[in-house]
Amino acid sequence: MKRVAATLVVLAIAGAVLYYLGIGPQLGIEPFGIGAAKGKPEQRNPSQRRRGGRAVTVKAAAVRVGDVEATLSYVGSLAPNAAVTIAPKTSGRVAKLFVTVGERVKEGQLLGQLAKDELAEELREAQASLRVAQATLKGRQAELQNLKRRRQNVKVLAGKELVSRDEVNNLETQVLSAEAQVDLTKAQMLQMQARLDNARIRLAHTEVRSPFAGHVSRRMVDRGALVSASTPLFEVVDIDRVKVGIAVVEGDYRRVSLGQPVAVKVDAYPDKRFNGTITRMSPILNPRTRTAEAEIELDNPDGVLKPGMFARTTIVVERKRGVLMVPEASPVKTRAGYGVFRLTDEGGKVERVKVTPGLRNGGWVEVTGDLRKGDQIVTLGSSLVRHGQRIRIAGDGPRAGSRRGRRGSGREGRPGGGRGRAERTQNR
């Protein structure tokens, strides 16, 4: 019995709610049986119940004119404009370190110094060898000049038949030998010069310098460490400009192009917007992910943007100005297409206006149709109304025909109702 009673109560409440909304069957009684009329219930046309029946409480807003943008949103991470790991080109022991992490450096600034005693000694030895070769060259060149003068004199005497031909030939051989010695000494001097240049280069390689202006992001060694060639010592980054890499999906690829403006936001500064530009785009898509790599660059003169921050990017792909806009909840789609319900001046009713939605932005949607700026349209509750439906705007005061009004009219306006009925019973 308890289950049956509970079921009857639920059915009674559901029927009352449907009747209250104007979409239930006409039972000939008002909600909760208060003020019920006697006799046969009035028959109503279903279309009349939908249009001129009970008012539905809704919210409304005015059509406005504004600007709308079509945007694409992607996420990525900030990266430095340039980052390089600096290593020495020779082996040795770290003698000095001139910078630390976070320090700003200039292009060509000395960051570290390896021990250079041995290389400096090699340089001095190469310089001494070169000076010896130069002195040897001078002596052999003087000897060659002396032999050439003797050969000239002997040739003169040979013309007068005062010396033999063998003596002339002997001097010719000595001159050729002296010339060969000079050439050999010149070659040795070039070899010594090369050794000297190599020693200078190796000595210069003990100095570790920054290839560009930036900040020291890491220092991998301490003073006194023994390192070999290509052992990382420092990492320098350029963050005067930063970049964001995103993966553009295949469907958006045709809408993204070089030079498009991009708005970038980071969690560290939620109320600040940074402006960037698309500077690079891959000409191909990754066959696995069907995405193309794109790169966005941003100026960062104050250095507030740090590489590694999570970035949210918004790319503006289309912009329209001065268009009609309605709240996104207003358009309702039916078989006939999209439409909105506009308030009329005929007793608080609405009419359906066919519209075509367009771009969406910030909770508003662009529409085209028979609308004007300032028209009041239904926003909340648009799915509950029909063309010609009576409505009540939420917040406009008690609704005509509410429960309280019906209950009061039942007691006071109907003959024999309420207290008068009790008095008649006592007289009998």
C-alpha positions as a printed NumPy array, in Angstrom:
array([[  0.   ,   0.   ,   0.   ],
       [  2.837,   2.38 ,   0.768],
       [  4.327,   1.842,  -2.72 ],
       [  0.936,   2.474,  -4.356],
       [  0.423,   5.638,  -2.337],
       [  3.905,   6.899,  -3.199],
       [  3.302,   6.197,  -6.89 ],
       [  0.007,   8.104,  -6.821],
       [  1.676,  11.075,  -5.13 ],
       [  4.462,  11.17 ,  -7.784],
       [  1.907,  10.981, -10.62 ],
       [ -0.166,  13.758,  -9.044],
       [  2.892,  16.027,  -8.706],
       [  3.979,  15.318, -12.315],
       [  0.481,  16.101, -13.604],
       [  0.374,  19.343, -11.656],
       [  3.763,  20.418, -13.036],
       [  2.736,  19.675, -16.632],
       [ -0.537,  21.522, -16.153],
       [  1.304,  24.444, -14.58 ],
       [  3.613,  24.719, -17.62 ],
       [  0.657,  24.598, -19.997],
       [  1.748,  21.388, -21.717],
       [ -0.307,  18.802, -19.812],
       [ -3.862,  17.623, -20.396],
       [ -6.699,  19.928, -19.389],
       [ -8.214,  18.293, -16.312],
       [-10.84 ,  20.917, -15.559],
       [ -9.192,  21.757, -12.249],
       [ -6.513,  24.204, -11.256],
       [ -3.242,  23.02 ,  -9.683],
       [ -3.626,  21.181,  -6.394],
       [ -7.437,  21.155,  -6.784],
       [ -7.879,  24.651,  -5.398],
       [-10.801,  26.618,  -6.78 ],
       [-11.941,  23.74 ,  -9.033],
       [-14.827,  24.608, -11.362],
       [-17.841,  22.388, -11.454],
       [-19.223,  20.894, -14.575],
       [-17.589,  19.789, -17.781],
       [-14.012,  21.078, -18.278],
       [-13.408,  23.574, -21.027],
       [-11.961,  22.044, -24.197],
       [ -8.955,  23.935, -25.668],
       [ -7.207,  23.694, -28.975],
       [ -3.618,  22.314, -28.538],
       [ -2.263,  25.181, -30.628],
       [ -4.027,  27.631, -28.321],
       [ -2.425,  25.974, -25.325],
       [  1.022,  26.389, -26.91 ],
       [  0.606,  29.962, -28.062],
       [ -1.859,  31.756, -25.889],
       [ -1.657,  29.5  , -22.858],
       [  0.337,  29.969, -19.731],
       [  3.341,  32.306, -19.824],
       [  6.8  ,  30.746, -19.716],
       [  9.467,  32.481, -17.629],
       [ 12.566,  33.265, -19.699],
       [ 15.498,  35.609, -19.779],
       [ 16.095,  38.066, -22.601],
       [ 18.909,  40.203, -23.955],
       [ 19.25 ,  42.88 , -26.615],
       [ 20.795,  42.327, -30.03 ],
       [ 24.005,  44.307, -30.252],
       [ 26.458,  45.381, -32.912],
       [ 30.113,  44.564, -32.411],
       [ 33.285,  43.041, -33.744],
       [ 33.873,  39.314, -33.881],
       [ 36.967,  37.24 , -34.517],
       [ 37.573,  33.67 , -35.559],
       [ 40.483,  32.257, -33.608],
       [ 42.459,  29.063, -33.241],
       [ 43.896,  28.024, -29.883],
       [ 47.034,  25.97 , -29.376],
       [ 49.359,  25.297, -26.467],
       [ 53.12 ,  25.035, -26.377],
       [ 56.215,  25.882, -24.354],
       [ 58.399,  28.954, -24.497],
       [ 61.89 ,  28.407, -25.875],
       [ 64.859,  30.783, -26.181],
       [ 65.597,  32.447, -29.475],
       [ 69.026,  30.789, -29.391],
       [ 70.668,  28.355, -27.   ],
       [ 74.167,  26.905, -27.234],
       [ 76.348,  24.672, -25.103],
       [ 79.896,  26.048, -24.981],
       [ 82.87 ,  23.685, -24.765],
       [ 86.643,  24.17 , -25.173],
       [ 88.395,  23.057, -28.351],
       [ 91.358,  21.679, -26.455],
       [ 91.917,  19.657, -23.32 ],
       [ 93.311,  20.963, -20.077],
       [ 92.578,  21.955, -16.514],
       [ 90.036,  24.695, -15.753],
       [ 92.094,  27.522, -14.294],
       [ 89.502,  30.331, -14.004],
       [ 85.737,  30.833, -14.27 ],
       [ 84.596,  34.417, -14.768],
       [ 80.774,  34.095, -14.821],
       [ 78.025,  32.321, -12.936],
       [ 74.459,  31.179, -13.636],
       [ 72.013,  33.981, -14.508],
       [ 74.69 ,  36.498, -15.414],
       [ 74.245,  38.503, -18.594],
       [ 77.176,  38.309, -21.018],
       [ 78.184,  40.108, -24.175],
       [ 79.238,  38.617, -27.481],
       [ 82.855,  37.497, -27.267],
       [ 83.048,  37.898, -23.486],
       [ 85.522,  35.624, -21.704],
       [ 83.671,  33.01 , -19.664],
       [ 86.44 ,  30.645, -18.561],
       [ 90.16 ,  29.978, -18.923],
       [ 92.04 ,  26.682, -19.14 ],
       [ 95.592,  26.292, -17.88 ],
       [ 97.93 ,  27.491, -20.652],
       [101.482,  27.044, -19.345],
       [102.388,  24.147, -21.653],
       [100.802,  25.754, -24.687],
       [102.543,  29.044, -23.952],
       [105.861,  27.169, -23.852],
       [105.083,  25.528, -27.191],
       [104.364,  28.978, -28.61 ],
       [107.718,  30.317, -27.452],
       [109.498,  27.275, -28.926],
       [107.752,  27.766, -32.254],
       [108.723,  31.421, -32.265],
       [112.363,  30.549, -31.595],
       [112.407,  27.931, -34.361],
       [110.995,  30.46 , -36.774],
       [113.677,  32.994, -35.881],
       [116.38 ,  30.342, -36.485],
       [114.912,  29.55 , -39.875],
       [114.819,  33.231, -40.741],
       [118.488,  33.667, -39.818],
       [119.471,  30.563, -41.796],
       [117.623,  31.899, -44.805],
       [119.486,  35.19 , -44.641],
       [122.903,  33.407, -44.493],
       [122.118,  31.153, -47.437],
       [120.776,  34.036, -49.457],
       [124.071,  35.927, -48.853],
       [126.078,  32.882, -49.862],
       [124.003,  32.569, -53.02 ],
       [124.641,  36.19 , -53.938],
       [128.406,  35.696, -53.447],
       [128.429,  32.637, -55.703],
       [126.481,  34.486, -58.371],
       [129.087,  37.322, -58.385],
       [131.973,  34.831, -58.624],
       [130.21 ,  33.07 , -61.501],
       [129.855,  36.346, -63.326],
       [133.557,  37.163, -62.901],
       [134.62 ,  33.679, -63.994],
       [132.489,  33.952, -67.098],
       [134.302,  37.163, -68.008],
       [137.679,  35.516, -67.517],
       [136.55 ,  32.464, -69.446],
       [135.703,  34.729, -72.368],
       [139.301,  35.9  , -72.367],
       [140.441,  32.277, -72.002],
       [142.106,  33.074, -68.671],
       [140.273,  30.263, -66.802],
       [139.256,  26.784, -67.806],
       [135.774,  25.72 , -68.726],
       [135.669,  23.254, -65.838],
       [135.95 ,  26.073, -63.305],
       [132.961,  27.804, -64.871],
       [130.903,  24.616, -64.678],
       [131.907,  24.112, -61.055],
       [130.633,  27.577, -60.116],
       [127.385,  26.928, -61.976],
       [126.837,  23.826, -59.863],
       [127.566,  25.709, -56.646],
       [125.042,  28.417, -57.557],
       [122.341,  25.848, -58.256],
       [123.085,  24.121, -54.959],
       [122.922,  27.429, -53.083],
       [119.58 ,  28.261, -54.708],
       [118.231,  24.868, -53.61 ],
       [119.378,  25.521, -50.057],
       [117.619,  28.886, -50.069],
       [114.401,  27.268, -51.298],
       [114.695,  24.562, -48.643],
       [115.209,  27.145, -45.927],
       [112.154,  29.084, -47.132],
       [110.059,  25.896, -46.967],
       [111.358,  25.184, -43.462],
       [110.49 ,  28.736, -42.464],
       [106.918,  28.267, -43.729],
       [106.732,  25.076, -41.709],
       [107.934,  26.927, -38.623],
       [105.368,  29.669, -39.26 ],
       [102.617,  27.07 , -39.451],
       [103.761,  25.55 , -36.166],
       [103.75 ,  29.005, -34.634],
       [100.227,  29.74 , -35.899],
       [ 99.037,  26.375, -34.608],
       [100.507,  27.089, -31.19 ],
       [ 98.773,  30.464, -31.132],
       [ 95.447,  28.864, -32.067],
       [ 95.796,  26.174, -29.415],
       [ 96.662,  28.838, -26.864],
       [ 93.603,  30.859, -27.91 ],
       [ 91.463,  27.746, -27.496],
       [ 92.181,  27.775, -23.787],
       [ 89.91 ,  30.824, -23.601],
       [ 86.171,  30.021, -23.551],
       [ 84.117,  32.927, -24.925],
       [ 80.413,  33.56 , -25.523],
       [ 79.364,  33.352, -29.202],
       [ 76.524,  35.879, -28.729],
       [ 74.97 ,  38.185, -26.162],
       [ 72.656,  36.474, -23.71 ],
       [ 72.424,  34.921, -20.262],
       [ 74.329,  32.052, -18.682],
       [ 71.685,  29.414, -18.009],
       [ 74.007,  26.64 , -16.768],
       [ 77.569,  26.099, -15.604],
       [ 78.632,  22.458, -15.718],
       [ 82.142,  22.496, -14.133],
       [ 84.053,  24.042, -11.265],
       [ 87.53 ,  25.501, -11.17 ],
       [ 90.249,  22.845, -11.188],
       [ 88.299,  20.279, -13.187],
       [ 90.228,  18.385, -15.871],
       [ 88.296,  18.539, -19.144],
       [ 88.85 ,  17.279, -22.646],
       [ 87.926,  18.862, -25.941],
       [ 84.131,  19.209, -26.41 ],
       [ 83.404,  18.815, -22.681],
       [ 80.43 ,  21.141, -21.948],
       [ 81.353,  24.032, -19.68 ],
       [ 78.524,  26.589, -20.037],
       [ 75.121,  27.021, -21.629],
       [ 74.223,  30.492, -22.911],
       [ 70.72 ,  31.449, -24.053],
       [ 69.347,  34.471, -25.887],
       [ 65.964,  35.439, -24.376],
       [ 65.657,  38.959, -25.769],
       [ 63.294,  37.161, -28.129],
       [ 61.492,  33.929, -27.303],
       [ 59.557,  31.507, -29.457],
       [ 56.699,  29.066, -29.079],
       [ 56.449,  25.878, -31.12 ],
       [ 52.951,  24.59 , -31.895],
       [ 51.616,  21.65 , -33.919],
       [ 48.911,  22.841, -36.329],
       [ 46.366,  20.156, -37.171],
       [ 45.554,  19.343, -40.778],
       [ 42.132,  21.019, -40.707],
       [ 43.602,  24.368, -39.576],
       [ 46.727,  24.349, -41.738],
       [ 45.166,  26.32 , -44.614],
       [ 43.996,  29.04 , -42.199],
       [ 47.436,  29.681, -40.722],
       [ 50.081,  31.658, -42.59 ],
       [ 53.321,  33.516, -41.988],
       [ 52.995,  36.943, -40.441],
       [ 49.683,  36.303, -38.66 ],
       [ 49.38 ,  38.005, -35.247],
       [ 49.205,  35.711, -32.238],
       [ 48.163,  36.458, -28.66 ],
       [ 50.165,  34.526, -26.061],
       [ 49.334,  34.09 , -22.372],
       [ 51.333,  32.36 , -19.649],
       [ 50.278,  31.166, -16.204],
       [ 52.886,  33.339, -14.487],
       [ 51.111,  36.496, -15.749],
       [ 47.431,  35.512, -16.155],
       [ 46.246,  39.113, -16.655],
       [ 48.871,  40.036, -19.233],
       [ 48.78 ,  39.423, -22.967],
       [ 51.91 ,  39.15 , -25.119],
       [ 51.854,  39.764, -28.861],
       [ 53.737,  37.511, -31.243],
       [ 53.946,  36.662, -34.925],
       [ 54.143,  33.41 , -36.85 ],
       [ 57.641,  33.406, -38.367],
       [ 58.126,  29.811, -39.545],
       [ 55.907,  27.027, -40.823],
       [ 56.783,  23.545, -41.938],
       [ 55.864,  22.863, -45.593],
       [ 54.923,  19.268, -44.751],
       [ 52.747,  17.457, -42.213],
       [ 53.888,  14.687, -39.952],
       [ 52.293,  11.519, -41.39 ],
       [ 51.873,  10.062, -37.906],
       [ 50.175,  13.005, -36.192],
       [ 48.847,  14.859, -39.276],
       [ 50.216,  18.1  , -37.855],
       [ 52.664,  20.713, -39.119],
       [ 55.193,  22.509, -36.974],
       [ 54.792,  26.285, -36.684],
       [ 56.93 ,  28.748, -34.753],
       [ 55.804,  31.963, -33.062],
       [ 58.299,  34.651, -32.044],
       [ 57.774,  37.291, -29.333],
       [ 59.823,  40.262, -28.23 ],
       [ 60.971,  39.925, -24.626],
       [ 62.916,  43.104, -23.819],
       [ 62.146,  42.962, -20.101],
       [ 62.992,  39.271, -19.828],
       [ 59.733,  38.404, -18.041],
       [ 59.077,  35.468, -20.363],
       [ 61.251,  32.53 , -19.392],
       [ 61.97 ,  29.477, -21.558],
       [ 60.061,  26.462, -20.333],
       [ 56.899,  28.353, -19.39 ],
       [ 53.605,  26.858, -20.537],
       [ 52.085,  29.091, -23.232],
       [ 48.531,  29.366, -24.552],
       [ 48.344,  30.867, -28.016],
       [ 45.376,  32.383, -29.845],
       [ 45.7  ,  32.933, -33.592],
       [ 43.291,  35.375, -35.239],
       [ 42.356,  33.846, -38.604],
       [ 39.335,  36.045, -39.443],
       [ 37.912,  39.339, -38.165],
       [ 34.566,  41.059, -38.871],
       [ 33.513,  44.513, -37.686],
       [ 30.063,  45.995, -37.092],
       [ 28.01 ,  42.791, -37.25 ],
       [ 24.833,  41.803, -35.4  ],
       [ 25.568,  39.621, -32.39 ],
       [ 23.374,  37.604, -30.024],
       [ 24.208,  35.398, -27.013],
       [ 25.278,  31.885, -27.966],
       [ 22.294,  30.348, -26.175],
       [ 19.763,  32.288, -28.262],
       [ 19.727,  30.457, -31.63 ],
       [ 17.61 ,  27.291, -31.64 ],
       [ 17.993,  24.71 , -34.397],
       [ 14.936,  22.975, -35.817],
       [ 14.117,  21.217, -39.055],
       [ 13.489,  24.622, -40.601],
       [ 16.951,  25.818, -39.629],
       [ 18.274,  28.2  , -37.009],
       [ 16.074,  30.848, -35.417],
       [ 15.726,  33.154, -32.436],
       [ 12.626,  34.25 , -30.512],
       [ 12.11 ,  37.983, -30.549],
       [  9.816,  39.74 , -28.095],
       [  6.831,  41.51 , -29.661],
       [  4.6  ,  44.317, -28.396],
       [  1.499,  42.111, -28.425],
       [  0.976,  41.235, -24.796],
       [  4.422,  39.853, -24.045],
       [  4.556,  37.288, -26.805],
       [  7.489,  36.096, -28.929],
       [  7.91 ,  35.483, -32.619],
       [ 10.394,  33.227, -34.326],
       [ 12.913,  34.957, -36.599],
       [ 15.028,  32.882, -38.942],
       [ 18.746,  33.622, -38.666],
       [ 22.04 ,  32.265, -39.945],
       [ 24.787,  31.978, -37.307],
       [ 28.389,  32.876, -38.111],
       [ 31.522,  33.465, -36.081],
       [ 31.511,  32.916, -32.325],
       [ 33.523,  34.91 , -29.842],
       [ 33.335,  35.508, -26.09 ],
       [ 29.893,  33.968, -25.558],
       [ 28.345,  35.837, -28.504],
       [ 27.617,  34.666, -32.025],
       [ 27.314,  36.617, -35.263],
       [ 23.889,  36.286, -36.961],
       [ 22.319,  37.475, -40.19 ],
       [ 18.553,  37.784, -40.557],
       [ 15.58 ,  40.076, -39.969],
       [ 16.966,  41.563, -36.764],
       [ 17.915,  45.056, -35.684],
       [ 20.182,  46.426, -33.   ],
       [ 18.298,  46.614, -29.692],
       [ 15.752,  43.864, -30.444],
       [ 14.989,  41.848, -27.304],
       [ 15.431,  38.122, -27.854],
       [ 15.039,  35.114, -25.606],
       [ 18.321,  33.776, -24.25 ],
       [ 17.61 ,  31.41 , -21.355],
       [ 14.561,  29.208, -21.978],
       [ 14.478,  29.557, -25.771],
       [ 14.016,  25.791, -26.144],
       [ 10.736,  25.936, -24.113],
       [  8.885,  28.535, -26.208],
       [  7.178,  28.498, -29.603],
       [  6.096,  31.112, -32.098],
       [  3.337,  33.192, -30.488],
       [  4.106,  31.907, -26.982],
       [  3.324,  34.216, -24.064],
       [  6.408,  34.778, -21.945],
       [  7.419,  36.485, -18.756],
       [ 10.843,  38.007, -18.303],
       [ 12.55 ,  36.719, -15.179],
       [ 12.792,  39.402, -12.493],
       [  9.762,  41.448, -13.643],
       [  7.645,  40.689, -10.51 ],
       [  4.844,  38.162,  -9.774],
       [  3.465,  36.488, -12.848],
       [ -0.207,  36.799, -13.719],
       [ -1.982,  33.539, -12.998],
       [  0.598,  32.301, -10.485],
       [ -0.257,  29.8  ,  -7.818],
       [ -0.674,  32.473,  -5.16 ],
       [ -3.003,  34.512,  -7.358],
       [ -5.106,  31.487,  -8.325],
       [ -5.376,  30.316,  -4.742],
       [ -6.568,  33.719,  -3.557],
       [ -9.13 ,  34.142,  -6.324],
       [-10.512,  30.686,  -5.536],
       [-11.329,  31.588,  -1.941],
       [-12.715,  35.067,  -2.443],
       [-14.255,  35.24 ,  -5.88 ],
       [-16.26 ,  31.99 ,  -6.032],
       [-19.744,  31.935,  -4.363],
       [-19.933,  29.502,  -1.53 ],
       [-16.198,  29.189,  -1.219],
       [-14.138,  29.397,   1.926],
       [-15.768,  30.682,   5.121],
       [-19.217,  31.355,   3.577],
       [-19.626,  27.68 ,   2.831],
       [-19.   ,  26.786,   6.468],
       [-21.62 ,  29.28 ,   7.669],
       [-24.323,  27.718,   5.451],
       [-23.56 ,  24.338,   6.937],
       [-24.114,  25.603,  10.466],
       [-27.485,  27.235,   9.593],
       [-28.766,  23.984,   8.219]])
